[in-house]
Amino acid sequence: MLGSLLFLFNLATVVFSFGPLPGPVPCDETKCKLPDCRCFSSNIPGSIPPDQTPQFVVLSMQGTSDEYNTKMYQDVVQDLKNPNGCPVSGTWFVYDHITDYRTVNNIYNNNN
């Protein structure tokens, strides 16, 4: 609690000492062109139809990788398929603290 209050006090001191932070610089669409640059927009780049637009889905779970959690992870993703019928793929990031590396190795070796 005290640490949070000190952080907020220090943050307030910085803001009031130097003023508010500047806003974003407007994007110049005449200079910012794909593939090196893209201005923020809700439009799909390249005029790809929405039903053919690739998606990046993030699935986040908190906790260590142990036998119980691994079963839950597998139940969530085991039957997921891409529109072309291929199974989904992903990258797992695990905590080091009290992780059961036998289960992590099992997931890796079984492509689960």
PLY file of the C-alpha trace (Angstrom):
ply
format ascii 1.0
element vertex 112
property float x
property float y
property float z
element edge 111
property int vertex1
property int vertex2
end_header
0.00 0.00 0.00
2.74 2.43 0.97
4.68 1.52 -2.18
1.63 2.29 -4.35
1.15 5.64 -2.68
4.80 6.53 -3.15
4.58 5.57 -6.83
1.49 7.76 -7.34
3.14 10.64 -5.48
6.27 10.37 -7.65
4.17 10.15 -10.82
2.18 13.24 -9.82
5.43 15.07 -9.08
6.78 14.29 -12.56
3.54 15.32 -14.30
3.26 18.61 -12.43
6.97 19.36 -12.76
7.18 18.86 -16.50
3.56 19.37 -17.56
1.38 16.89 -19.37
2.95 14.48 -21.80
2.56 15.40 -25.48
-0.09 13.61 -27.52
0.63 11.43 -30.53
2.03 13.00 -33.66
-0.53 12.90 -36.51
0.28 10.31 -39.16
0.94 11.59 -42.68
-0.75 9.04 -44.97
1.12 10.41 -48.00
4.46 9.43 -46.43
3.42 6.42 -44.39
2.98 3.48 -46.81
2.91 -0.31 -46.43
4.95 -2.43 -45.88
7.23 -0.12 -43.88
4.61 2.09 -42.26
0.86 2.14 -41.63
-1.21 4.87 -40.04
-3.61 3.76 -37.32
-6.95 2.81 -38.82
-9.78 0.33 -38.38
-9.65 -0.35 -42.13
-8.21 -3.71 -43.21
-4.90 -3.18 -45.06
-4.70 -4.28 -48.66
-8.50 -4.27 -49.09
-8.70 -7.90 -47.96
-12.31 -9.03 -47.47
-13.18 -9.39 -43.76
-13.95 -13.12 -44.11
-10.43 -13.73 -45.52
-8.51 -11.52 -43.10
-6.02 -13.45 -40.93
-6.49 -13.11 -37.20
-4.07 -13.12 -34.33
-5.73 -14.44 -31.20
-4.15 -14.17 -27.77
-5.13 -16.67 -25.11
-3.70 -15.82 -21.72
-3.92 -17.85 -18.56
-2.33 -17.07 -15.25
-0.48 -19.67 -13.23
2.20 -22.27 -13.52
2.33 -25.21 -15.90
1.47 -28.31 -13.90
-0.55 -31.44 -14.55
-3.89 -29.83 -13.61
-3.42 -26.62 -15.62
-1.99 -28.46 -18.63
-5.12 -30.63 -18.86
-7.23 -27.45 -18.80
-5.11 -25.82 -21.54
-5.38 -28.93 -23.71
-9.17 -29.06 -23.25
-9.46 -25.45 -24.42
-7.34 -25.76 -27.59
-7.41 -29.44 -28.58
-10.19 -29.28 -31.19
-9.52 -25.80 -32.59
-8.94 -25.71 -36.34
-8.07 -22.99 -38.81
-10.57 -22.36 -41.63
-8.38 -24.51 -43.91
-8.75 -27.48 -41.52
-5.23 -27.30 -40.09
-4.87 -27.33 -36.30
-4.11 -24.02 -34.63
-0.56 -23.38 -33.53
0.75 -21.28 -30.71
3.60 -20.26 -28.50
3.54 -21.06 -24.79
5.29 -18.84 -22.29
5.62 -20.44 -18.87
6.51 -19.25 -15.40
9.70 -20.73 -14.02
8.46 -20.76 -10.43
7.06 -24.19 -9.48
6.51 -25.20 -13.12
6.42 -28.95 -13.73
8.81 -29.24 -16.67
7.74 -32.83 -17.34
4.33 -31.45 -18.36
5.89 -28.70 -20.47
8.06 -31.32 -22.19
4.98 -33.49 -22.75
3.12 -30.61 -24.42
6.12 -29.91 -26.65
6.68 -33.55 -27.63
3.01 -34.21 -28.36
2.41 -30.94 -30.24
-0.43 -30.12 -27.83
0 1
1 2
2 3
3 4
4 5
5 6
6 7
7 8
8 9
9 10
10 11
11 12
12 13
13 14
14 15
15 16
16 17
17 18
18 19
19 20
20 21
21 22
22 23
23 24
24 25
25 26
26 27
27 28
28 29
29 30
30 31
31 32
32 33
33 34
34 35
35 36
36 37
37 38
38 39
39 40
40 41
41 42
42 43
43 44
44 45
45 46
46 47
47 48
48 49
49 50
50 51
51 52
52 53
53 54
54 55
55 56
56 57
57 58
58 59
59 60
60 61
61 62
62 63
63 64
64 65
65 66
66 67
67 68
68 69
69 70
70 71
71 72
72 73
73 74
74 75
75 76
76 77
77 78
78 79
79 80
80 81
81 82
82 83
83 84
84 85
85 86
86 87
87 88
88 89
89 90
90 91
91 92
92 93
93 94
94 95
95 96
96 97
97 98
98 99
99 100
100 101
101 102
102 103
103 104
104 105
105 106
106 107
107 108
108 109
109 110
110 111
